[in-house]
């Protein structure tokens, strides 16, 4: 567990998957409404007072949980005393990027045509080209279906389910089509 005081009003708590296991927490149960989660957060805040001098006192808190591949970040913000009211606790939905690689434009277009004809994809998807290789990025709030993975891996390879691999392609690659790329390109292939 890493406790980092960003400034006098904000604290960042980094929990690894090992920390989550030790605390007997999962991201989905991490909620202010959950009594056990509330108790764990209070203990962490007490630890932050003694270790790094982040004092909550009787301030209102805004607590945001942000998922990571191996654990999560929890951002605690002290609200000004003028904003007395309800406590705010937000959990952001976990988005998993699935990145598929295709060695040729022909492989990419064959996969897109099959997906378009089978109406197999309802998830946000983007197509990139980088270093003479093509990529489909699919963003999911969970897992993508085995049927979808089977069709795509018939023509290409799954090369990443994390933000690091994806970030490189998004940053350095050439955008071909975004958001509903398979529908956009599929209409031109089939139409």
Buried (B, 14 or more C-beta within 10 A) or exposed (E): BEBEBEEEBBBBBBBBEEBBEEBEBEBEEBBBEBEEBBEBBEEBBEBBEEEEEBEBEEBBBBBBBBBBEEBBBBBBBBBEEEEEEEEBBEBEEBEBBBBBBBEEEEBBBBBBBBBBEEEBBEBBBBBBBBEEBBBBBBBBEEEBEEEBBEBBEEBBEBBBBBBEBBEEBBEEBEEBBEEBBBBBBBEEEEE
